[in-house]
Amino acid sequence: MQRDDPAATTVELPPGTKSSDIDQILVFRAPNALPDNGDSIQVERIDRAMFLDSDYLPQPYFIQNYTTPPVTLTAASPVATVWTSSGQA
Protein backbone atom coordinates (compact mmCIF):
# COMPACT_ATOMS: atom_id res chain seq x y z
CA MET A 1 0.00 0.00 0.00
CA GLN A 2 1.55 3.25 -1.04
CA ARG A 3 -1.22 5.75 -0.49
CA ASP A 4 -3.27 7.59 2.08
CA ASP A 5 -6.58 6.41 0.61
CA PRO A 6 -8.61 3.62 2.23
CA ALA A 7 -7.63 0.07 1.37
CA ALA A 8 -9.87 -2.96 1.02
CA THR A 9 -9.37 -6.65 1.47
CA THR A 10 -11.37 -9.87 1.54
CA VAL A 11 -11.26 -12.89 3.80
CA GLU A 12 -12.78 -16.23 2.89
CA LEU A 13 -14.64 -17.77 5.81
CA PRO A 14 -16.37 -21.14 6.13
CA PRO A 15 -19.89 -21.34 4.68
CA GLY A 16 -22.55 -20.38 7.21
CA THR A 17 -20.30 -18.03 9.22
CA LYS A 18 -22.37 -15.29 10.93
CA SER A 19 -21.29 -11.94 12.34
CA SER A 20 -21.74 -13.38 15.85
CA ASP A 21 -19.00 -15.91 14.97
CA ILE A 22 -16.45 -13.12 14.44
CA ASP A 23 -14.47 -12.59 17.64
CA GLN A 24 -12.00 -9.99 16.42
CA ILE A 25 -10.53 -8.27 13.39
CA LEU A 26 -6.79 -7.89 13.17
CA VAL A 27 -4.70 -5.88 10.74
CA PHE A 28 -1.25 -6.90 9.53
CA ARG A 29 1.62 -4.88 8.13
CA ALA A 30 3.03 -7.01 5.33
CA PRO A 31 5.60 -5.18 3.22
CA ASN A 32 5.18 -5.88 -0.47
CA ALA A 33 8.70 -4.78 -1.33
CA LEU A 34 11.95 -6.27 -0.14
CA PRO A 35 13.98 -4.97 1.47
CA ASP A 36 11.41 -3.56 3.87
CA ASN A 37 11.50 0.25 3.69
CA GLY A 38 10.43 0.55 7.35
CA ASP A 39 7.37 2.70 6.70
CA SER A 40 4.59 2.57 9.27
CA ILE A 41 0.85 2.23 8.60
CA GLN A 42 -1.80 4.08 10.61
CA VAL A 43 -5.21 2.37 10.94
CA GLU A 44 -8.04 4.54 12.25
CA ARG A 45 -11.33 3.05 11.09
CA ILE A 46 -13.23 0.22 9.45
CA ASP A 47 -15.55 1.65 6.83
CA ARG A 48 -17.61 -1.51 6.48
CA ALA A 49 -17.59 -5.27 6.80
CA MET A 50 -20.07 -7.64 5.21
CA PHE A 51 -20.61 -11.22 4.17
CA LEU A 52 -21.34 -12.46 0.68
CA ASP A 53 -24.16 -14.90 0.02
CA SER A 54 -23.78 -18.17 -1.88
CA ASP A 55 -23.97 -16.21 -5.16
CA TYR A 56 -21.22 -13.84 -3.92
CA LEU A 57 -23.66 -10.96 -3.59
CA PRO A 58 -23.09 -8.49 -0.71
CA GLN A 59 -25.26 -8.81 2.37
CA PRO A 60 -26.01 -6.02 4.88
CA TYR A 61 -22.99 -4.60 6.69
CA PHE A 62 -22.31 -5.99 10.13
CA ILE A 63 -19.77 -3.22 10.77
CA GLN A 64 -20.16 0.26 9.33
CA ASN A 65 -18.22 3.47 9.98
CA TYR A 66 -16.44 2.07 13.02
CA THR A 67 -13.73 4.34 14.37
CA THR A 68 -11.07 2.23 16.02
CA PRO A 69 -8.59 3.58 18.53
CA PRO A 70 -5.74 4.48 16.15
CA VAL A 71 -3.04 1.83 15.79
CA THR A 72 0.32 2.18 14.10
CA LEU A 73 1.78 -0.88 12.43
CA THR A 74 5.57 -0.97 12.21
CA ALA A 75 8.23 -3.55 11.40
CA ALA A 76 8.67 -4.09 15.16
CA SER A 77 4.91 -4.24 15.82
CA PRO A 78 3.25 -5.51 12.61
CA VAL A 79 -0.09 -6.78 14.00
CA ALA A 80 -2.91 -5.08 15.90
CA THR A 81 -6.50 -5.80 16.86
CA VAL A 82 -8.84 -3.10 15.52
CA TRP A 83 -12.24 -4.59 16.39
CA THR A 84 -13.60 -7.15 18.84
CA SER A 85 -17.07 -8.55 19.31
CA SER A 86 -17.21 -6.81 22.70
CA GLY A 87 -16.73 -3.47 20.93
CA GLN A 88 -13.32 -2.76 22.40
CA ALA A 89 -10.12 -3.01 20.40
Biopython code that builds the backbone (N, CA, C, O; Angstrom):
import numpy as np
from Bio.PDB.StructureBuilder import StructureBuilder

atoms = [
    (1, "MET", "N", (0.859, -1.157, 0.000)),
    (1, "MET", "CA", (0.000, 0.000, 0.000)),
    (1, "MET", "C", (0.907, 1.221, 0.000)),
    (1, "MET", "O", (1.750, 1.380, 0.883)),
    (2, "GLN", "N", (0.735, 2.053, -0.962)),
    (2, "GLN", "CA", (1.554, 3.250, -1.037)),
    (2, "GLN", "C", (0.643, 4.443, -1.275)),
    (2, "GLN", "O", (0.754, 5.137, -2.286)),
    (3, "ARG", "N", (-0.249, 4.668, -0.336)),
    (3, "ARG", "CA", (-1.221, 5.750, -0.492)),
    (3, "ARG", "C", (-1.841, 6.076, 0.857)),
    (3, "ARG", "O", (-1.683, 5.341, 1.832)),
    (4, "ASP", "N", (-2.547, 7.194, 0.885)),
    (4, "ASP", "CA", (-3.270, 7.590, 2.084)),
    (4, "ASP", "C", (-4.757, 7.294, 1.970)),
    (4, "ASP", "O", (-5.519, 7.554, 2.901)),
    (5, "ASP", "N", (-5.177, 6.744, 0.814)),
    (5, "ASP", "CA", (-6.578, 6.405, 0.613)),
    (5, "ASP", "C", (-6.913, 5.104, 1.330)),
    (5, "ASP", "O", (-6.021, 4.309, 1.626)),
    (6, "PRO", "N", (-8.206, 4.881, 1.613)),
    (6, "PRO", "CA", (-8.609, 3.622, 2.231)),
    (6, "PRO", "C", (-8.208, 2.417, 1.380)),
    (6, "PRO", "O", (-8.140, 2.498, 0.154)),
    (7, "ALA", "N", (-7.951, 1.326, 2.044)),
    (7, "ALA", "CA", (-7.627, 0.070, 1.367)),
    (7, "ALA", "C", (-8.727, -0.936, 1.680)),
    (7, "ALA", "O", (-9.438, -0.802, 2.676)),
    (8, "ALA", "N", (-8.859, -1.935, 0.830)),
    (8, "ALA", "CA", (-9.874, -2.964, 1.023)),
    (8, "ALA", "C", (-9.228, -4.331, 0.911)),
    (8, "ALA", "O", (-8.203, -4.508, 0.253)),
    (9, "THR", "N", (-9.847, -5.276, 1.561)),
    (9, "THR", "CA", (-9.367, -6.647, 1.470)),
    (9, "THR", "C", (-10.553, -7.587, 1.619)),
    (9, "THR", "O", (-11.649, -7.157, 1.977)),
    (10, "THR", "N", (-10.340, -8.851, 1.350)),
    (10, "THR", "CA", (-11.367, -9.870, 1.541)),
    (10, "THR", "C", (-10.778, -11.019, 2.339)),
    (10, "THR", "O", (-9.570, -11.255, 2.330)),
    (11, "VAL", "N", (-11.655, -11.721, 3.025)),
    (11, "VAL", "CA", (-11.257, -12.892, 3.796)),
    (11, "VAL", "C", (-12.293, -13.972, 3.538)),
    (11, "VAL", "O", (-13.488, -13.751, 3.737)),
    (12, "GLU", "N", (-11.846, -15.131, 3.099)),
    (12, "GLU", "CA", (-12.782, -16.230, 2.886)),
    (12, "GLU", "C", (-12.997, -16.953, 4.210)),
    (12, "GLU", "O", (-12.046, -17.363, 4.876)),
    (13, "LEU", "N", (-14.257, -17.097, 4.572)),
    (13, "LEU", "CA", (-14.644, -17.769, 5.811)),
    (13, "LEU", "C", (-15.474, -19.000, 5.472)),
    (13, "LEU", "O", (-16.017, -19.095, 4.371)),
    (14, "PRO", "N", (-15.577, -19.933, 6.397)),
    (14, "PRO", "CA", (-16.370, -21.139, 6.128)),
    (14, "PRO", "C", (-17.832, -20.797, 5.834)),
    (14, "PRO", "O", (-18.369, -19.841, 6.393)),
    (15, "PRO", "N", (-18.470, -21.567, 4.965)),
    (15, "PRO", "CA", (-19.891, -21.336, 4.679)),
    (15, "PRO", "C", (-20.706, -21.335, 5.973)),
    (15, "PRO", "O", (-20.451, -22.128, 6.879)),
    (16, "GLY", "N", (-21.678, -20.445, 6.046)),
    (16, "GLY", "CA", (-22.547, -20.382, 7.212)),
    (16, "GLY", "C", (-22.030, -19.497, 8.331)),
    (16, "GLY", "O", (-22.716, -19.335, 9.341)),
    (17, "THR", "N", (-20.833, -18.912, 8.188)),
    (17, "THR", "CA", (-20.302, -18.025, 9.221)),
    (17, "THR", "C", (-21.219, -16.820, 9.371)),
    (17, "THR", "O", (-21.651, -16.237, 8.377)),
    (18, "LYS", "N", (-21.519, -16.442, 10.626)),
    (18, "LYS", "CA", (-22.369, -15.289, 10.927)),
    (18, "LYS", "C", (-21.532, -14.226, 11.635)),
    (18, "LYS", "O", (-20.449, -14.519, 12.142)),
    (19, "SER", "N", (-22.029, -13.013, 11.669)),
    (19, "SER", "CA", (-21.294, -11.943, 12.339)),
    (19, "SER", "C", (-21.031, -12.283, 13.803)),
    (19, "SER", "O", (-20.002, -11.884, 14.349)),
    (20, "SER", "N", (-21.934, -13.006, 14.442)),
    (20, "SER", "CA", (-21.737, -13.385, 15.851)),
    (20, "SER", "C", (-20.581, -14.380, 16.017)),
    (20, "SER", "O", (-20.099, -14.593, 17.130)),
    (21, "ASP", "N", (-20.143, -14.986, 14.915)),
    (21, "ASP", "CA", (-19.004, -15.911, 14.972)),
    (21, "ASP", "C", (-17.667, -15.177, 14.916)),
    (21, "ASP", "O", (-16.627, -15.778, 15.183)),
    (22, "ILE", "N", (-17.675, -13.891, 14.573)),
    (22, "ILE", "CA", (-16.448, -13.117, 14.442)),
    (22, "ILE", "C", (-16.069, -12.575, 15.815)),
    (22, "ILE", "O", (-16.800, -11.773, 16.396)),
    (23, "ASP", "N", (-14.936, -13.011, 16.323)),
    (23, "ASP", "CA", (-14.470, -12.588, 17.643)),
    (23, "ASP", "C", (-13.662, -11.301, 17.574)),
    (23, "ASP", "O", (-13.790, -10.433, 18.437)),
    (24, "GLN", "N", (-12.828, -11.181, 16.540)),
    (24, "GLN", "CA", (-12.003, -9.985, 16.421)),
    (24, "GLN", "C", (-11.533, -9.805, 14.986)),
    (24, "GLN", "O", (-11.535, -10.743, 14.188)),
    (25, "ILE", "N", (-11.135, -8.593, 14.682)),
    (25, "ILE", "CA", (-10.533, -8.274, 13.388)),
    (25, "ILE", "C", (-9.148, -7.713, 13.665)),
    (25, "ILE", "O", (-8.979, -6.752, 14.417)),
    (26, "LEU", "N", (-8.167, -8.338, 13.039)),
    (26, "LEU", "CA", (-6.785, -7.892, 13.170)),
    (26, "LEU", "C", (-6.311, -7.314, 11.851)),
    (26, "LEU", "O", (-6.804, -7.685, 10.785)),
    (27, "VAL", "N", (-5.353, -6.405, 11.928)),
    (27, "VAL", "CA", (-4.697, -5.878, 10.736)),
    (27, "VAL", "C", (-3.225, -6.252, 10.808)),
    (27, "VAL", "O", (-2.641, -6.344, 11.888)),
    (28, "PHE", "N", (-2.639, -6.465, 9.635)),
    (28, "PHE", "CA", (-1.251, -6.899, 9.530)),
    (28, "PHE", "C", (-0.487, -5.957, 8.606)),
    (28, "PHE", "O", (-0.986, -5.560, 7.553)),
    (29, "ARG", "N", (0.700, -5.616, 9.005)),
    (29, "ARG", "CA", (1.618, -4.879, 8.134)),
    (29, "ARG", "C", (2.466, -5.921, 7.426)),
    (29, "ARG", "O", (3.264, -6.615, 8.056)),
    (30, "ALA", "N", (2.293, -6.028, 6.126)),
    (30, "ALA", "CA", (3.033, -7.009, 5.326)),
    (30, "ALA", "C", (3.682, -6.278, 4.164)),
    (30, "ALA", "O", (3.029, -6.026, 3.151)),
    (31, "PRO", "N", (4.947, -5.936, 4.294)),
    (31, "PRO", "CA", (5.596, -5.180, 3.216)),
    (31, "PRO", "C", (5.567, -5.950, 1.906)),
    (31, "PRO", "O", (5.830, -7.152, 1.863)),
    (32, "ASN", "N", (5.242, -5.230, 0.839)),
    (32, "ASN", "CA", (5.182, -5.885, -0.471)),
    (32, "ASN", "C", (6.465, -5.648, -1.267)),
    (32, "ASN", "O", (6.564, -6.045, -2.428)),
    (33, "ALA", "N", (7.422, -5.013, -0.651)),
    (33, "ALA", "CA", (8.701, -4.784, -1.327)),
    (33, "ALA", "C", (9.829, -5.213, -0.389)),
    (33, "ALA", "O", (9.803, -4.923, 0.807)),
    (34, "LEU", "N", (10.773, -5.877, -0.928)),
    (34, "LEU", "CA", (11.947, -6.268, -0.140)),
    (34, "LEU", "C", (13.151, -5.555, -0.730)),
    (34, "LEU", "O", (13.270, -5.541, -1.955)),
    (35, "PRO", "N", (14.017, -4.985, 0.011)),
    (35, "PRO", "CA", (13.980, -4.970, 1.472)),
    (35, "PRO", "C", (12.878, -4.047, 1.997)),
    (35, "PRO", "O", (12.452, -3.113, 1.318)),
    (36, "ASP", "N", (12.436, -4.328, 3.202)),
    (36, "ASP", "CA", (11.405, -3.558, 3.870)),
    (36, "ASP", "C", (11.894, -2.117, 4.039)),
    (36, "ASP", "O", (12.981, -1.886, 4.570)),
    (37, "ASN", "N", (11.095, -1.152, 3.587)),
    (37, "ASN", "CA", (11.500, 0.250, 3.690)),
    (37, "ASN", "C", (11.266, 0.847, 5.075)),
    (37, "ASN", "O", (11.667, 1.983, 5.330)),
    (38, "GLY", "N", (10.621, 0.100, 5.975)),
    (38, "GLY", "CA", (10.429, 0.551, 7.349)),
    (38, "GLY", "C", (9.263, 1.489, 7.563)),
    (38, "GLY", "O", (9.046, 1.942, 8.687)),
    (39, "ASP", "N", (8.507, 1.795, 6.527)),
    (39, "ASP", "CA", (7.373, 2.703, 6.700)),
    (39, "ASP", "C", (6.345, 2.123, 7.666)),
    (39, "ASP", "O", (6.184, 0.907, 7.767)),
    (40, "SER", "N", (5.657, 3.011, 8.371)),
    (40, "SER", "CA", (4.591, 2.574, 9.267)),
    (40, "SER", "C", (3.241, 2.780, 8.584)),
    (40, "SER", "O", (3.132, 3.517, 7.604)),
    (41, "ILE", "N", (2.218, 2.118, 9.116)),
    (41, "ILE", "CA", (0.851, 2.232, 8.599)),
    (41, "ILE", "C", (-0.049, 2.606, 9.765)),
    (41, "ILE", "O", (-0.013, 1.958, 10.812)),
    (42, "GLN", "N", (-0.846, 3.635, 9.594)),
    (42, "GLN", "CA", (-1.798, 4.081, 10.614)),
    (42, "GLN", "C", (-3.183, 3.573, 10.239)),
    (42, "GLN", "O", (-3.650, 3.818, 9.127)),
    (43, "VAL", "N", (-3.845, 2.867, 11.153)),
    (43, "VAL", "CA", (-5.211, 2.373, 10.936)),
    (43, "VAL", "C", (-6.112, 3.085, 11.933)),
    (43, "VAL", "O", (-5.866, 3.065, 13.139)),
    (44, "GLU", "N", (-7.172, 3.722, 11.405)),
    (44, "GLU", "CA", (-8.038, 4.536, 12.252)),
    (44, "GLU", "C", (-9.512, 4.156, 12.202)),
    (44, "GLU", "O", (-10.286, 4.565, 13.067)),
    (45, "ARG", "N", (-9.910, 3.373, 11.192)),
    (45, "ARG", "CA", (-11.329, 3.049, 11.092)),
    (45, "ARG", "C", (-11.562, 1.846, 10.191)),
    (45, "ARG", "O", (-10.715, 1.477, 9.377)),
    (46, "ILE", "N", (-12.725, 1.252, 10.361)),
    (46, "ILE", "CA", (-13.228, 0.223, 9.454)),
    (46, "ILE", "C", (-14.456, 0.835, 8.806)),
    (46, "ILE", "O", (-15.445, 1.111, 9.485)),
    (47, "ASP", "N", (-14.401, 1.046, 7.510)),
    (47, "ASP", "CA", (-15.549, 1.654, 6.826)),
    (47, "ASP", "C", (-16.749, 0.721, 6.818)),
    (47, "ASP", "O", (-17.875, 1.140, 7.086)),
    (48, "ARG", "N", (-16.498, -0.564, 6.504)),
    (48, "ARG", "CA", (-17.606, -1.510, 6.476)),
    (48, "ARG", "C", (-17.074, -2.936, 6.409)),
    (48, "ARG", "O", (-15.970, -3.192, 5.928)),
    (49, "ALA", "N", (-17.882, -3.838, 6.899)),
    (49, "ALA", "CA", (-17.591, -5.267, 6.804)),
    (49, "ALA", "C", (-18.909, -5.976, 6.515)),
    (49, "ALA", "O", (-19.945, -5.653, 7.096)),
    (50, "MET", "N", (-18.849, -6.939, 5.614)),
    (50, "MET", "CA", (-20.065, -7.640, 5.208)),
    (50, "MET", "C", (-19.726, -9.067, 4.818)),
    (50, "MET", "O", (-18.560, -9.415, 4.631)),
    (51, "PHE", "N", (-20.733, -9.867, 4.701)),
    (51, "PHE", "CA", (-20.606, -11.220, 4.174)),
    (51, "PHE", "C", (-21.168, -11.234, 2.756)),
    (51, "PHE", "O", (-21.947, -10.361, 2.374)),
    (52, "LEU", "N", (-20.766, -12.224, 1.995)),
    (52, "LEU", "CA", (-21.344, -12.460, 0.675)),
    (52, "LEU", "C", (-22.231, -13.691, 0.767)),
    (52, "LEU", "O", (-21.933, -14.616, 1.522)),
    (53, "ASP", "N", (-23.309, -13.710, 0.010)),
    (53, "ASP", "CA", (-24.163, -14.897, 0.022)),
    (53, "ASP", "C", (-23.578, -15.968, -0.902)),
    (53, "ASP", "O", (-22.480, -15.801, -1.433)),
    (54, "SER", "N", (-24.300, -17.048, -1.089)),
    (54, "SER", "CA", (-23.776, -18.172, -1.884)),
    (54, "SER", "C", (-23.554, -17.801, -3.349)),
    (54, "SER", "O", (-22.827, -18.493, -4.062)),
    (55, "ASP", "N", (-24.180, -16.705, -3.802)),
    (55, "ASP", "CA", (-23.965, -16.214, -5.165)),
    (55, "ASP", "C", (-22.930, -15.079, -5.189)),
    (55, "ASP", "O", (-22.765, -14.401, -6.203)),
    (56, "TYR", "N", (-22.245, -14.886, -4.072)),
    (56, "TYR", "CA", (-21.221, -13.843, -3.915)),
    (56, "TYR", "C", (-21.793, -12.430, -4.017)),
    (56, "TYR", "O", (-21.105, -11.503, -4.446)),
    (57, "LEU", "N", (-23.042, -12.275, -3.624)),
    (57, "LEU", "CA", (-23.661, -10.958, -3.589)),
    (57, "LEU", "C", (-23.544, -10.391, -2.178)),
    (57, "LEU", "O", (-23.712, -11.128, -1.206)),
    (58, "PRO", "N", (-23.258, -9.085, -2.045)),
    (58, "PRO", "CA", (-23.086, -8.487, -0.713)),
    (58, "PRO", "C", (-24.352, -8.561, 0.119)),
    (58, "PRO", "O", (-25.460, -8.403, -0.394)),
    (59, "GLN", "N", (-24.176, -8.799, 1.391)),
    (59, "GLN", "CA", (-25.255, -8.808, 2.365)),
    (59, "GLN", "C", (-25.127, -7.536, 3.211)),
    (59, "GLN", "O", (-24.135, -6.819, 3.083)),
    (60, "PRO", "N", (-26.102, -7.244, 4.066)),
    (60, "PRO", "CA", (-26.011, -6.019, 4.884)),
    (60, "PRO", "C", (-24.717, -5.982, 5.700)),
    (60, "PRO", "O", (-24.206, -7.017, 6.128)),
    (61, "TYR", "N", (-24.207, -4.782, 5.902)),
    (61, "TYR", "CA", (-22.985, -4.600, 6.688)),
    (61, "TYR", "C", (-23.211, -5.043, 8.124)),
    (61, "TYR", "O", (-24.263, -4.771, 8.704)),
    (62, "PHE", "N", (-22.232, -5.722, 8.698)),
    (62, "PHE", "CA", (-22.308, -5.993, 10.129)),
    (62, "PHE", "C", (-21.388, -5.049, 10.904)),
    (62, "PHE", "O", (-21.463, -4.979, 12.131)),
    (63, "ILE", "N", (-20.532, -4.332, 10.200)),
    (63, "ILE", "CA", (-19.767, -3.225, 10.769)),
    (63, "ILE", "C", (-19.856, -2.095, 9.752)),
    (63, "ILE", "O", (-19.692, -2.317, 8.552)),
    (64, "GLN", "N", (-20.117, -0.882, 10.234)),
    (64, "GLN", "CA", (-20.163, 0.259, 9.329)),
    (64, "GLN", "C", (-19.692, 1.506, 10.063)),
    (64, "GLN", "O", (-20.167, 1.820, 11.154)),
    (65, "ASN", "N", (-18.743, 2.213, 9.441)),
    (65, "ASN", "CA", (-18.216, 3.474, 9.978)),
    (65, "ASN", "C", (-17.744, 3.336, 11.426)),
    (65, "ASN", "O", (-18.091, 4.147, 12.284)),
    (66, "TYR", "N", (-16.963, 2.316, 11.679)),
    (66, "TYR", "CA", (-16.436, 2.069, 13.018)),
    (66, "TYR", "C", (-15.079, 2.756, 13.158)),
    (66, "TYR", "O", (-14.138, 2.455, 12.424)),
    (67, "THR", "N", (-14.996, 3.671, 14.100)),
    (67, "THR", "CA", (-13.731, 4.345, 14.375)),
    (67, "THR", "C", (-13.011, 3.556, 15.454)),
    (67, "THR", "O", (-13.487, 3.441, 16.583)),
    (68, "THR", "N", (-11.861, 3.019, 15.089)),
    (68, "THR", "CA", (-11.068, 2.226, 16.020)),
    (68, "THR", "C", (-10.086, 3.142, 16.737)),
    (68, "THR", "O", (-9.660, 4.143, 16.161)),
    (69, "PRO", "N", (-9.718, 2.833, 17.965)),
    (69, "PRO", "CA", (-8.595, 3.583, 18.532)),
    (69, "PRO", "C", (-7.421, 3.451, 17.563)),
    (69, "PRO", "O", (-7.079, 2.332, 17.180)),
    (70, "PRO", "N", (-6.798, 4.551, 17.157)),
    (70, "PRO", "CA", (-5.739, 4.477, 16.146)),
    (70, "PRO", "C", (-4.623, 3.509, 16.553)),
    (70, "PRO", "O", (-4.185, 3.483, 17.703)),
    (71, "VAL", "N", (-4.185, 2.726, 15.584)),
    (71, "VAL", "CA", (-3.041, 1.834, 15.790)),
    (71, "VAL", "C", (-2.019, 2.114, 14.702)),
    (71, "VAL", "O", (-2.373, 2.429, 13.565)),
    (72, "THR", "N", (-0.761, 1.997, 15.060)),
    (72, "THR", "CA", (0.323, 2.175, 14.102)),
    (72, "THR", "C", (1.048, 0.857, 13.953)),
    (72, "THR", "O", (1.566, 0.305, 14.924)),
    (73, "LEU", "N", (1.081, 0.357, 12.736)),
    (73, "LEU", "CA", (1.777, -0.884, 12.434)),
    (73, "LEU", "C", (3.186, -0.542, 11.957)),
    (73, "LEU", "O", (3.369, 0.288, 11.067)),
    (74, "THR", "N", (4.173, -1.193, 12.562)),
    (74, "THR", "CA", (5.574, -0.970, 12.206)),
    (74, "THR", "C", (6.245, -2.319, 11.996)),
    (74, "THR", "O", (5.637, -3.364, 12.232)),
    (75, "ALA", "N", (7.485, -2.298, 11.554)),
    (75, "ALA", "CA", (8.233, -3.546, 11.396)),
    (75, "ALA", "C", (8.372, -4.254, 12.744)),
    (75, "ALA", "O", (8.351, -5.483, 12.801)),
    (76, "ALA", "N", (8.512, -3.495, 13.819)),
    (76, "ALA", "CA", (8.667, -4.091, 15.156)),
    (76, "ALA", "C", (7.338, -4.535, 15.751)),
    (76, "ALA", "O", (7.304, -5.426, 16.600)),
    (77, "SER", "N", (6.247, -3.921, 15.313)),
    (77, "SER", "CA", (4.905, -4.239, 15.819)),
    (77, "SER", "C", (3.944, -4.313, 14.631)),
    (77, "SER", "O", (3.185, -3.374, 14.387)),
    (78, "PRO", "N", (3.975, -5.442, 13.881)),
    (78, "PRO", "CA", (3.251, -5.515, 12.609)),
    (78, "PRO", "C", (1.796, -5.969, 12.685)),
    (78, "PRO", "O", (1.137, -6.062, 11.650)),
    (79, "VAL", "N", (1.275, -6.254, 13.882)),
    (79, "VAL", "CA", (-0.089, -6.781, 14.002)),
    (79, "VAL", "C", (-0.817, -6.022, 15.106)),
    (79, "VAL", "O", (-0.235, -5.713, 16.146)),
    (80, "ALA", "N", (-2.104, -5.721, 14.871)),
    (80, "ALA", "CA", (-2.907, -5.076, 15.904)),
    (80, "ALA", "C", (-4.368, -5.489, 15.752)),
    (80, "ALA", "O", (-4.839, -5.745, 14.644)),
    (81, "THR", "N", (-5.069, -5.552, 16.864)),
    (81, "THR", "CA", (-6.500, -5.797, 16.855)),
    (81, "THR", "C", (-7.203, -4.450, 16.701)),
    (81, "THR", "O", (-6.911, -3.507, 17.437)),
    (82, "VAL", "N", (-8.130, -4.361, 15.742)),
    (82, "VAL", "CA", (-8.840, -3.103, 15.517)),
    (82, "VAL", "C", (-10.340, -3.204, 15.816)),
    (82, "VAL", "O", (-11.041, -2.193, 15.821)),
    (83, "TRP", "N", (-10.822, -4.400, 16.061)),
    (83, "TRP", "CA", (-12.241, -4.592, 16.386)),
    (83, "TRP", "C", (-12.393, -5.900, 17.133)),
    (83, "TRP", "O", (-11.753, -6.893, 16.788)),
    (84, "THR", "N", (-13.235, -5.909, 18.153)),
    (84, "THR", "CA", (-13.596, -7.147, 18.843)),
    (84, "THR", "C", (-15.118, -7.199, 18.980)),
    (84, "THR", "O", (-15.799, -6.177, 18.892)),
    (85, "SER", "N", (-15.626, -8.384, 19.191)),
    (85, "SER", "CA", (-17.074, -8.546, 19.309)),
    (85, "SER", "C", (-17.621, -7.813, 20.524)),
    (85, "SER", "O", (-18.806, -7.481, 20.564)),
    (86, "SER", "N", (-16.771, -7.555, 21.520)),
    (86, "SER", "CA", (-17.205, -6.813, 22.703)),
    (86, "SER", "C", (-17.229, -5.304, 22.451)),
    (86, "SER", "O", (-17.686, -4.532, 23.294)),
    (87, "GLY", "N", (-16.726, -4.890, 21.270)),
    (87, "GLY", "CA", (-16.734, -3.475, 20.927)),
    (87, "GLY", "C", (-15.511, -2.726, 21.382)),
    (87, "GLY", "O", (-15.441, -1.508, 21.216)),
    (88, "GLN", "N", (-14.545, -3.414, 21.953)),
    (88, "GLN", "CA", (-13.320, -2.758, 22.400)),
    (88, "GLN", "C", (-12.138, -3.362, 21.675)),
    (88, "GLN", "O", (-11.977, -4.582, 21.649)),
    (89, "ALA", "N", (-11.322, -2.527, 21.093)),
    (89, "ALA", "CA", (-10.122, -3.007, 20.401)),
    (89, "ALA", "C", (-8.931, -2.970, 21.336)),
    (89, "ALA", "O", (-7.824, -3.336, 20.940)),
]
sb = StructureBuilder()
sb.init_structure("model")
sb.init_model(0)
sb.init_chain("A")
sb.init_seg("    ")
for serial, (resi, resn, name, xyz) in enumerate(atoms, 1):
    if name == "N":
        sb.init_residue(resn, " ", resi, " ")
    sb.init_atom(name, np.array(xyz, "f"), 0.0, 1.0, " ", f" {name:<3s}", serial, name[0])
structure = sb.get_structure()
